[in-house]
Structures are given as structure tokens and as C-alpha cells.
Amino acid sequence: MNTPTRIPATPPSVLTQIAGLPELPMPEIKTLWQKLFGADTPNYNRPFLERRIAYRLQEVEFRKVDANLLERNQRRIASLLETGRVNKRDRDTRPAVGTVLTREYRDVEYCVVATVDGQYAFNGRMYPSLSMIAREITGTRWSGPLFFGLKALAKPETSARKGAR
């Protein structure tokens, strides 16, 4: 059995910064903290500071605003107020920016990151849809949201047997 290969989910620049934190001298850690948080370090516990800085670096990278999010939410709210429910067609399977989708296929683990512009980062390339990535991975046509588990399989309708109650 092959050992699963893990593809990094975090952009290389952020990974590089996080990986370099243990080698930074404490004055540089304090300077970075000041830059990221706008305040002095709350304590001198280096592991705590490194963890918080690593989290903040990822938060800054992935917390970019989706331009279509407000419009999409306004449509959904209007639909909800008008009908009292959200139509299935209005449900959005698009993951939030920065979401990491992971799927194991044939003993290899694949990771995809949802980006700000509505695209997906996979293997150093940008793709407009999850379906294109699923096709790249499997070599066959797949529903991307289904392949990555954002959508459940449609349950086949069971026909009632004749005479059954």
C-alpha cells in the first residue's frame, strides 16, 4: 500500500513564514506581533506567541472579502423573507474563502483551497471549478462538489411495491 501524499493547503509564502518562526530572535517575534496585532506581546511565552502569530498569518491570508458574497446573501435573504424558506437552487455549495477541501483518492490525499476570486488553488494552479479539479485527479468527469463532499449523493427514490401499505 502506498503512503498517502499530502499536498500543502496553505500558500507557500505563509508556510515559509510559519516555518521560520522558531528561528526568529525574540525581538523580531515581538516586532512581528506588533505588526500583526497592533499591540505589545501579552507575555513572553515563546510557544504561545509563535502559535498565535501562525494563526494570525493564516487568518490574514484567508480572510479576503468575496465581492459576490453580499449580493448572494441579499438575494437569499430576500427569498427567505418573501417565501419563508430558501429554495434549493439558492443554496450555495461554494465554500468560504480559505476553506481547505481534502479528498483521498487511490491512496493519495489531495487538498484544494478556495480563493478570494471564487477560484480554487490546486497543485500550484488556479481552477475555476471543483469539477475541473476532480476531472484532473480522476481522469473522468465528476461533479466537483460531490467529489469533495460538499453535496450528498442523490438518494434513489424507492418505488412502492404493489399491494404494500
C-alpha positions in Angstrom: 0.0 0.0 0.0 1.3 3.4 -0.9 1.8 6.1 1.8 -0.6 9.0 1.2 1.0 12.1 -0.3 -0.1 15.3 1.3 -0.3 18.4 -0.8 0.1 21.7 1.2 -3.1 23.6 1.7 -1.6 26.9 2.9 0.1 29.2 0.4 3.8 28.7 0.3 4.6 32.3 1.5 2.5 31.7 4.6 4.1 28.3 5.2 7.5 29.8 4.8 6.8 32.5 7.4 5.3 30.0 9.8 8.2 27.5 9.4 10.7 30.3 10.1 9.1 31.4 13.4 11.2 29.2 15.6 14.4 30.6 14.2 13.4 34.2 14.6 15.1 36.0 17.6 12.7 37.2 20.3 12.9 40.9 19.4 11.8 40.0 15.8 8.9 37.9 17.2 7.8 41.0 19.3 8.1 43.2 16.2 6.0 40.8 14.1 3.4 40.6 16.9 3.2 44.4 17.0 2.7 44.5 13.2 0.0 41.8 13.2 -1.9 42.6 16.3 -1.2 46.3 16.8 -0.2 45.8 20.5 2.7 44.7 22.6 3.1 41.0 23.3 0.8 39.9 26.2 3.5 37.7 27.7 7.0 36.2 27.0 5.9 32.6 26.4 7.5 31.9 23.0 5.5 28.8 22.0 2.3 30.8 22.8 3.4 33.7 20.7 4.5 31.5 17.8 1.2 29.7 17.7 -0.8 32.9 17.8 1.3 34.5 15.1 1.0 31.5 12.9 -2.8 31.5 13.3 -2.9 35.3 12.6 -0.8 34.9 9.4 -3.2 32.3 8.1 -6.2 34.4 9.1 -4.9 37.4 7.3 -4.1 35.3 4.2 -7.5 33.6 4.0 -9.8 36.4 5.3 -10.1 38.2 2.0 -13.5 39.6 1.0 -15.6 37.8 -1.6 -17.1 40.5 -3.8 -20.2 38.4 -4.7 -20.9 37.3 -1.1 -23.0 40.4 -0.1 -25.1 40.2 -3.3 -25.6 36.5 -2.9 -26.7 36.9 0.7 -29.0 39.7 -0.1 -30.8 37.5 -2.7 -31.1 34.7 -0.2 -32.4 37.0 2.5 -35.0 38.5 0.1 -36.1 35.0 -0.9 -36.3 33.9 2.7 -38.4 36.9 3.7 -40.7 36.5 0.6 -41.3 32.8 0.8 -40.3 31.8 4.3 -37.7 29.4 3.1 -34.6 29.2 1.0 -35.0 27.4 -2.3 -32.7 24.5 -3.0 -31.4 26.3 -6.1 -30.5 29.3 -3.9 -28.3 27.2 -1.6 -24.7 27.8 -2.3 -22.3 24.9 -2.2 -19.3 27.2 -2.8 -17.1 27.0 0.3 -15.9 30.1 2.2 -12.6 31.7 1.2 -9.7 29.9 2.7 -11.6 26.7 3.1 -9.4 23.6 2.5 -11.1 20.7 0.9 -9.4 17.4 1.3 -10.1 14.2 -0.5 -8.3 10.9 -0.6 -8.4 9.1 -3.9 -6.4 6.0 -4.7 -4.2 6.3 -1.5 -3.2 9.9 -2.3 -4.6 12.8 -0.3 -5.5 15.9 -2.4 -6.0 19.4 -1.0 -7.8 22.3 -2.6 -8.0 25.8 -1.3 -11.0 28.1 -2.1 -9.6 31.5 -3.1 -10.9 35.1 -2.9 -11.8 35.4 -6.6 -14.1 32.3 -6.5 -11.5 30.0 -7.9 -9.7 27.1 -6.4 -5.9 26.6 -5.9 -4.7 23.0 -6.6 -1.1 21.9 -7.3 0.1 25.4 -7.8 -2.5 26.2 -10.5 -5.9 28.0 -10.3 -9.1 26.3 -11.5 -12.5 28.0 -12.0 -14.4 24.9 -10.7 -14.1 21.9 -8.5 -15.3 19.7 -11.3 -12.2 20.6 -13.3 -10.0 19.5 -10.4 -12.0 16.3 -9.9 -11.5 15.5 -13.6 -7.8 16.3 -13.3 -7.5 13.9 -10.3 -9.6 11.0 -11.6 -9.3 11.4 -15.4 -13.1 11.1 -15.7 -16.0 13.6 -15.4 -17.2 14.2 -11.8 -19.4 16.7 -10.1 -16.7 18.6 -8.1 -19.0 19.4 -5.1 -19.9 15.7 -5.0 -16.3 14.5 -5.3 -15.2 16.8 -2.5 -18.2 16.0 -0.3 -20.0 19.4 -0.5 -23.0 17.7 -1.9 -24.6 14.4 -0.8 -25.4 11.7 -3.3 -28.9 11.9 -4.6 -30.9 9.1 -2.9 -32.7 6.9 -5.4 -36.4 7.0 -4.9 -37.8 3.7 -3.9 -40.9 2.8 -5.7 -43.7 1.5 -3.6 -44.4 -2.2 -4.1 -47.8 -3.1 -5.3 -50.1 -4.1 -2.6 -47.8 -2.8 0.2 -49.3 -0.4 2.8 
